[in-house]
Every structure is written in structure tokens, then in C-alpha cells.
Amino acid sequence: QRVLISNKLGEKLVGLLHEACSKELVILCHGFRATKDDSILVDLAAALASAGVNAFRFDFAGNGESEGLFQYGNYRKEADDLRSVVSYFSEQKYDIIALVGHSKEEGIEGRLGKNFLQRIKKDGYIDVRNKKGVSLLHLTCHYFVEY
């Protein structure tokens, strides 16, 4: 099922809901230079739906079918887009059980450092701070899968 969700800038985010007979939902986020139609997301959504779990895959603003202009490395805007998606499905009374992201490594290595994956695996989280030591972002990882 095709779903349109407005982000906080009023841009339409385009996504596909793979429905199963439950209220559980996994939200799938595409990777760098990809879209919701990337084969790994299509296959994962189908597998989740077959297992009885709803899956939603969407294009971030400026990517694929969604409105907006593409901006390299604009992760704050993508986080806002994801927040809009989570809010939408929460209002629809879905139980969001997981957020799955794919392949943003190429775009974030310069921001988080070369060993960011090892730090996340070892500690389960990573803090990103500016030059003044102020925390900008806290990434927590409960499950980590590499392809």
C-alpha cells in the first residue's frame, strides 16, 4: 500500500506499507545513494510481511519518489523525516518494534571517524560531539547486522 507522509517542511515522503495481520511494524530506511526500492529493502519487507510483521519502506526527502532536494550528508533532515514517519504510524496505533537502516557508512565515516562501527559494536552506542564537547547525537545499537 502506497503511503504519503508530510515531513516538518511540508514535503511529501513516499513509502510502501507491506501489510501483515498484526499491529507490529518495522520501519526500513534506505542507504546512501539508494531508495526504498533497493533490493535488500524490498526483500526484507517481503520477508517481514511473510513472518506476520508489517514493514514500511520509504524514500527520504530528495530521494526516490519523495519531494525535496537531495542534500549530501544532511542526516539531521533525514532524522526529522524519520521522526515524521514514526509519528505518523504511532498515530495510526502501530507498535513500532524496530527501525532498520542500511548503508549510510560511506557518508558518515568522515563525521564519526574511521572506527565508528567498531566503537558501536563494542560499546553499543556512540556519542558525536562538536569541537566544544557538546553532544550533538547519541546513536544506540541494540542489534547490529552487517551484509
N, C-alpha and C positions, 0 to 999 in steps of 0.2 A: 504494500500500500504506500503510495506517494504521500509524503507529509511535508508541508511548508511551515517553517517556524521563523518568526522575526527575531533578529538579534537586537541588541540595545541601540543600534544605529538605524534600525528600521529596514535593514537588508534582509531579504528572504533567503533562508538556508533551506536547501533542498535535500531531502533524505528519503530513504525507503525503510518501511517498517516490515519486518518479517514476523508475521503473527503466529503464535502458538497458543495453546489452550492454557494460558496462565497469565498472571499479572506481573511475573518477574521479567525484567528487561536488562539486557546488556547493550550498552552504547559503544559503537565501534567508530574510532577516529582514524582517518586515513593519514598516511605518512607524507613526508616531504616530496614534492613534485608528483603527487598522486591524487586520486579522487576516491569517492565512495565506491566506484566501480572497479577498483583494483581487485584482482582475482582472489587475493588472500582474504579480503573482507567479504567478498561475495560467498566464498566457500565457508568461511567461519559463520556467517549469518545463517546460511542454509543448515549447517551442522547444528547450530544452537536451536533453530526452529524445529529441526527433526528430533532434538532431545527434549522438546517441550518448553523451551525458553525463548521469549521474544527477543529479537535483535533489531537494533536501529543503526543504520549506517548513513552518514550524511557528508556533504561537502562543506568545508569551512568557507566563510565568505571569501570571494575572489578565486575560488577553485571550482572546477567542475561546473555544475549547473547553478550553483548559488550566486546570488548577486554580490556586487562589490568588486574592488580592485585587488589583485594579488599583490601582497607585500612580503618580500623575503624576510623571514625571521621575526614576524610580528606575532610572537607567542602570546603576548598579553591579549591581543584581539581574539586569537583562537581560544584562549581560556574563557573570554567573555562569550564567544559563540557557544562553547561547550556548556557554560552556565545557563545560557538561554535554552539549550536543548534539555538539560536536566530539569530546569524549572517547568518547561512545557510538559514533560512526561510525569513529573511529580504532581502537577495539577490534574493530569488525567488519571491519577491514582495508580500509576505503575510503581512497582517495587524495584528500584534500580539496584541491581546486585553487583554490577561491575562496569567499569569504564576500561576499554581496551584501546591502546594507542599503538600505532605501527610506524616505525622507521622515521623518527624525527632526528635521529642521531647526527646525520650529515649537517643539519642546520644548527645544532646546539652544542656541538663539541667545542667550538670557539668560545661559547659563553660559559660553559660549565667546566671546561678543562678536559684534557685527553682521557683522564682516568675516571670520568664521572660514572660510567657503567660499573666499574669495579667497586667504587665507593657505595653506590646504591645497593649492589648485591651484598656487600659486606655488612653495611650498617642498616640497610632497609630504608634509607632516606638520604637526601642531600639538601643542604641549605645553600641558597645562592644569595650572596651579599654584595652590596655595592662597595666602592672604594672606602667609604666611611664606616663600613661594617654593619650597615643597616640591612636587615633581612628583606630581600625582595621576593623570594619564592622558597617554599618548602615542599619538596617532592617526596612523597612516601610511596614505597613499593611493598605491597603485600604479596604479590605473585609476580614472578619475573620469568618470561619465556623468551628465548632467542630463536630466530629462524635462520 
